[in-house]
Amino acid sequence: MTRVFLHGLESSNQGTKGVFFREKYPDMIIPNFRGALEQRMQKLSRVLSGKSDIILVGSSFGGLMASIFAMENEERVKGLILLAPAINLIEFSAYTKRRISTPTTIYHGREDSVIPLDDVEKVAEEVFSHLTFHVVSDDHFLHKTFPALDWDKLLSQSED
């Protein structure tokens, strides 16, 4: 199994979530991304070249990237865990015409002022046929929710 964390647009692999995953899951792939979406997706494709049984954890813009990668490589992706994913952006609109069955878990804060909850929930229900959507009392960064999640269970959910 290949576990990967994709950080948000303004973040890096040195952010709070990246550091958490690096410490708790040393085998996890935690690349650093810069530039436009196309550049980031090209790097992600290179990083995951030849890999399968992938579980992608994507935060915000990283959630957009994880969703696009899964849509383009459904047979290689075992699971998606999306944290306030930016799937409401125009860059994802081309992918909303089809559905994928990849098991997908989303956590989105009710007080998110960056990525609107209603928009994400609508898109997620259209795209992901095997969806678990958690609305939590938190902000965009999921400061309260993120550290409290059962990551061992989430990151092994697709091993069954």
C-alpha positions in Angstrom: 0.0 0.0 0.0 1.2 3.5 -0.9 0.1 6.3 1.4 0.5 9.9 0.2 -0.3 13.3 1.7 -0.9 16.3 -0.6 -0.8 19.7 1.1 -2.8 22.8 0.3 -2.1 25.7 -2.1 -0.4 28.0 0.4 1.1 25.3 2.5 4.1 22.9 2.0 5.2 19.5 3.1 6.6 21.3 6.2 3.2 22.4 7.4 1.4 21.1 10.5 -0.3 18.2 8.7 2.9 17.3 6.7 4.9 17.2 9.9 2.3 15.2 11.7 2.2 12.5 9.0 6.0 12.4 8.6 6.4 11.8 12.4 3.5 9.3 12.7 3.8 7.5 9.4 7.5 7.5 8.3 6.7 5.5 5.2 4.2 8.0 3.9 5.1 9.9 0.7 4.8 13.7 1.5 5.9 15.6 -1.6 6.3 19.4 -1.8 4.4 21.2 -4.5 4.8 24.6 -6.1 3.3 26.3 -9.1 0.1 26.0 -11.0 -2.2 23.0 -10.9 -0.8 21.5 -14.1 2.8 21.6 -12.8 1.7 20.0 -9.5 -0.2 17.3 -11.2 2.8 16.4 -13.4 5.0 16.1 -10.4 2.4 14.0 -8.6 2.2 11.7 -11.6 6.0 11.3 -11.5 6.1 10.7 -7.8 3.4 8.0 -8.1 4.6 6.4 -11.3 4.5 2.7 -11.1 2.7 2.7 -7.7 -0.7 1.2 -6.9 -2.9 0.5 -3.9 -2.6 4.2 -3.3 -4.4 6.0 -0.4 -4.4 9.7 -1.0 -4.9 12.3 1.8 -5.5 15.7 0.3 -5.9 19.0 2.2 -7.7 21.8 0.4 -5.9 22.3 -2.9 -4.3 18.9 -2.2 -7.8 17.5 -2.0 -8.4 18.9 -5.5 -5.2 17.2 -6.7 -6.1 13.9 -5.0 -9.5 13.9 -6.6 -8.2 14.6 -10.1 -5.5 11.9 -9.7 -8.1 9.4 -8.6 -10.5 10.3 -11.5 -7.6 9.8 -13.9 -6.2 6.7 -12.2 -9.2 5.0 -10.5 -7.8 1.5 -10.8 -4.6 2.5 -8.9 -6.3 4.4 -6.0 -7.7 2.4 -3.1 -9.0 5.3 -1.1 -9.3 9.1 -0.7 -9.4 11.1 2.5 -10.1 14.7 1.7 -9.8 17.5 4.2 -11.9 20.6 3.1 -11.1 19.7 -0.5 -11.1 22.5 -3.1 -13.3 20.5 -5.5 -15.6 23.5 -6.0 -12.9 25.2 -8.1 -13.4 25.6 -11.9 -10.3 23.3 -12.4 -12.5 20.3 -11.2 -15.6 21.1 -13.3 -14.4 18.9 -16.2 -14.4 15.9 -13.8 -18.0 16.4 -12.5 -19.5 14.7 -15.5 -18.6 11.2 -14.3 -18.6 9.2 -11.1 -16.0 7.1 -9.5 -16.4 4.3 -6.9 -13.2 4.9 -5.0 -14.0 4.9 -1.3 -13.9 8.6 -0.3 -14.1 10.2 3.1 -14.4 13.9 3.4 -14.1 16.1 6.5 -15.3 19.7 6.1 -15.7 22.4 8.7 -19.0 24.1 9.1 -17.1 27.4 9.8 -14.9 27.1 6.7 -14.6 30.6 5.2 -12.2 29.6 2.4 -13.9 26.7 0.7 -17.7 26.8 1.0 -19.1 23.7 2.6 -22.4 23.6 0.5 -20.5 23.8 -2.8 -18.1 20.9 -1.8 -20.9 18.7 -0.5 -22.9 19.1 -3.7 -19.9 18.3 -6.0 -18.8 15.4 -3.8 -22.3 13.8 -3.9 -22.3 14.1 -7.7 -18.8 12.6 -8.2 -18.1 10.0 -5.5 -20.4 7.1 -5.4 -18.8 5.5 -2.3 -18.8 8.7 -0.1 -18.7 9.3 3.6 -19.1 13.1 4.3 -18.4 14.5 7.8 -19.5 18.0 8.5 -17.6 19.1 11.6 -17.6 22.1 13.9 -14.3 23.5 12.7 -12.6 26.0 10.3 -10.9 25.5 7.0 -7.7 24.2 8.5 -9.6 21.7 10.7 -7.5 22.7 13.7 -9.6 20.9 16.2 -10.7 17.9 14.0 -7.4 16.9 12.3 -5.4 15.8 15.4 -8.5 14.0 16.8 -9.1 11.8 13.8 -8.3 8.1 14.0 -5.6 8.2 11.4 -4.6 4.5 11.9 -8.1 3.4 11.0 -8.5 6.0 8.2 -5.2 5.0 6.5 -5.9 1.3 6.8 -9.6 1.4 5.8 -8.8 0.2 2.3 -6.8 -2.8 3.4 -9.9 -4.9 4.2 
